[in-house]
Amino acid sequence: METLQQIISAIFSNLSALGFTNTSATSIYGQIANTIGLIIYNTQVEIQNSQDIITNILIGQQGLGKPTYYTAAALQYQYGDNVVINTAINPVTGAPFLNYIYNPVDTTAQIINQAAFGTTTTGNNIGLFLKVATVTSGVLGPLSNDQFTAFSNYYQLFELAGLPVNIISAAANIINFNSVATYYASYDLPTLQAAIATFFANFENSFQFNGVFFDGDLEDYIKANVPGIRDFYITQTTVDNVPFSGSTVLSSGYFNYYSTILAQISYSPIA
């Protein structure tokens, strides 16, 4: 135990001048050092155990402070319902863990369809923000004033001490592109077009991309979910009429498609 040797050395250096020169571990100051060292060692073990709990459980399993922690809290929000604290115990303090949940869970009351978490840095100051959107009459858009106030009050429960989160709910960015859908000729084209329209909407409203639109995400999503599609790719992408390539950060955290986006799809059959 390195701590014990440090204690022995310290005691010896101070007492040797008084004639205590026995370097044996069984000497009087060796015994004193052993007693003190065990106490310090046990304390170090407890500190390490607490660090492991914080790292592995609170941060690792619970995900405190990670982007998914913030977005998950937003997506579970139920407008008009009250949250409760579950019976989980904080393993560090022994107090009830502040894990706010809904009981029962009512997916029809969950109004947050898109949530994007991020940070900003100004000098030595770091700011946290959360961009949210909801679906109203089938269209993804900002929260109403009442929804925004209620959600902001709810979200304060999930802010970590000293780290307030700025809630943003702004008008959607507009994504536009041309696209080509290569499909098997044995599939009925009108049925396939209807399926693409459905999954375009599903991607916009529920695919979680944390505020960054990737061409490849939508391409892969359509290929994975629409039967009959052999390949799907998009070109000439713009956001708010500004061209981009590959990906773009959405200032609002979410998007709407350009009004004629479905009509801009070219269909190419293969055998």
Secondary structure, 3 states (H helix, E strand, C coil): CHHHHHHHHHHHHHHHHHCCCCCCCCCHHHHHHHHHHHHHHHHHHHHHHHHHHHHHHHHHHCCCCCHHHHHHHHHCCECCCCCEECCCECCCCCCECCCEECCCCCHHHECCCEEEEEEEEECCEEEEEEEEEEEECCEEECCCHHHHHHHHHHHHHHCECCECEEEECCCCEEEEEEEEEEEECCCCHHHHHHHHHHHHHHHHHHCCCCCEEEHHHHHHHHHHHCCCEEEEEEEEEEECCEECCCEEECCCCCEEECCCCCCCEEEEEEC
